[in-house]
Amino acid sequence: MDFSKTSSLHVTCALGLAGFLEAELSALNFPVIRVSGNHVITQGNLTDCLKLNMSLRTAYRVNYELISAPCSTQQELKFLLKKFRWEEVTTVNGYMTFQSFSNHPTIKNTMFLNQFAKDAVVDYFNAQYGKRPDAGKFNDNAISIFVHWADNHLKVYLDTTGIPLDKRGYRFEGLYAPMQETLASALIMATGWNGSGALYNPMCGSGTLAIEAAMMAANMFPGLLRRNYSLMNVNGFSMAACEQLFSELSQLKKGDLQVPIVATDQSARAIAAAKENAKRAGVDHLIDFSVCDFENSTMKPGNGIVILNPPYGQRLGEEQQLIPVYKSIGSFFKKNCSGKTCFVFTGSRTLSHQIGLKASRKISFYNGDIECRLLRYEMYEGSKKRPN
Ligand SMILES: C[S@@+](CC[C@H](N)C(=O)[O-])C[C@H]1O[C@@H](n2cnc3c(N)ncnc32)[C@H](O)[C@@H]1O
């Protein structure tokens, strides 16, 4: 394919993260054409797609538009799919995988549409070359195609990502329902932390928040941790150009941070996993890990960010047992966190009320299917009056 040809890019993310993704794209000088609940539309070429895959912290996938056309029947769908010059994307020796979404009344399930699209592409190759690429489930060698047929309009995308971007590749051991890396990144962005003050993360679990914060502060791009984007299987992909981009982005990394990032947890097992994860992410030297109850976390005087993701009890009875923990979070903020801006990320409104402090801001997120909130508490220093 022509890697310099501009097209529409459909960049997907978890529900609720589109605003953060929009900010990331703008900071990278990409135009923002439309923002929706779980995606942002921008523009760029396939080389841009590679850069976005390597750089974005809150995205799932970068899809490059191949076809966009009105389409109201299966006959038209077949015609449009067979009209595209698929040899631009892959050869008869390639391997393809198909995903889809549709709200068309004739499409009862996406498996049918995946198969329909695959058959049309196979027909195209057979007609042109008497041979066809293999097709099936996603694997590391796959050209990944996403078919979106909704409201009588067809869009076919080249999924340039493959394994979604929240799978950074650093997580060694997931403990206590670790949060998605993309969500952790968005939460750090939502705190407004810019790496100029200390960041404390008691109850760090497997360390996702601290690791994402360290990568951000050190200007390390999460996508550089992996080298398996499905774009790499597309005709015309240049490994040399890719290595050049890897090297340019790697050089932007800062050697050290001027401020501490402190991550603690009461569980020695969690801290061992968090340290291992940080090592794999290349940020273990930037985070001070230790085992302790959150109430015993020590903090330097002055400003900084404190962020906690306490358990929030998804099973019956667990919520009740966690009431004392949430009550102590409120006391901990008052006693130990003077001058800091504190945040609690939780999926339980009932428990959040037990903190006993008035949140100055509440931001909604989704952790999987669970609606969660990031609550912000300003812990002004003793004599300082709260601004109006
Ligand atoms: C929901 S998990 C945090 C998950 C984390 N965000 C991640 O991505 O892995 C909650 C963590 O709080 C820790 N925890 C619970 N009570 C604690 C306490 N009193 N002091 C310190 N850590 C505690 C648990 O050990 C657990 O690792």
The ligand as an SDF file (V2000), in Angstrom:
LIG
                    3D

 27 29  0  0  0  0  0  0  0  0999 V2000
   -8.3570   -2.7360   43.5140 C   0  0  0  0  0  0  0  0  0  0  0  0
   -6.7470   -3.1720   44.0110 S   0  0  0  0  0  0  0  0  0  0  0  0
   -5.7210   -2.0040   43.2050 C   0  0  0  0  0  0  0  0  0  0  0  0
   -5.4550   -2.4300   41.7950 C   0  0  0  0  0  0  0  0  0  0  0  0
   -4.4630   -1.5470   41.0860 C   0  0  0  0  0  0  0  0  0  0  0  0
   -5.0340   -0.2770   40.6530 N   0  0  0  0  0  0  0  0  0  0  0  0
   -3.8740   -2.2820   39.8750 C   0  0  0  0  0  0  0  0  0  0  0  0
   -4.0250   -1.8170   38.7440 O   0  0  0  0  0  0  0  0  0  0  0  0
   -3.3060   -3.3650   40.0760 O   0  0  0  0  0  0  0  0  0  0  0  0
   -6.7170   -2.6730   45.6940 C   0  0  0  0  0  0  0  0  0  0  0  0
   -5.4060   -2.9020   46.4240 C   0  0  0  0  0  0  0  0  0  0  0  0
   -5.5520   -2.3310   47.7270 O   0  0  0  0  0  0  0  0  0  0  0  0
   -4.7160   -3.0750   48.5960 C   0  0  0  0  0  0  0  0  0  0  0  0
   -5.1800   -2.7690   49.9720 N   0  0  0  0  0  0  0  0  0  0  0  0
   -6.3820   -3.0430   50.5360 C   0  0  0  0  0  0  0  0  0  0  0  0
   -6.4200   -2.5910   51.8000 N   0  0  0  0  0  0  0  0  0  0  0  0
   -5.2210   -1.9900   52.0520 C   0  0  0  0  0  0  0  0  0  0  0  0
   -4.6440   -1.3180   53.1530 C   0  0  0  0  0  0  0  0  0  0  0  0
   -5.3280   -1.1830   54.2940 N   0  0  0  0  0  0  0  0  0  0  0  0
   -3.4120   -0.8010   53.0340 N   0  0  0  0  0  0  0  0  0  0  0  0
   -2.7030   -0.9520   51.8900 C   0  0  0  0  0  0  0  0  0  0  0  0
   -3.1760   -1.6050   50.8110 N   0  0  0  0  0  0  0  0  0  0  0  0
   -4.4240   -2.1120   50.8750 C   0  0  0  0  0  0  0  0  0  0  0  0
   -4.9060   -4.5060   48.1730 C   0  0  0  0  0  0  0  0  0  0  0  0
   -3.8210   -5.3000   48.5930 O   0  0  0  0  0  0  0  0  0  0  0  0
   -4.9920   -4.3580   46.6550 C   0  0  0  0  0  0  0  0  0  0  0  0
   -3.7340   -4.5640   46.0700 O   0  0  0  0  0  0  0  0  0  0  0  0
  1  2  1  0
  2  3  1  0
  2 10  1  0
  3  4  1  0
  4  5  1  0
  5  6  1  0
  5  7  1  0
  7  8  2  0
  7  9  1  0
 10 11  1  0
 11 12  1  0
 11 26  1  0
 12 13  1  0
 13 14  1  0
 13 24  1  0
 14 15  1  0
 14 23  1  0
 15 16  2  0
 16 17  1  0
 17 18  1  0
 17 23  2  0
 18 19  1  0
 18 20  2  0
 20 21  1  0
 21 22  2  0
 22 23  1  0
 24 25  1  0
 24 26  1  0
 26 27  1  0
M  CHG  2   2   1   9  -1
M  END
$$$$
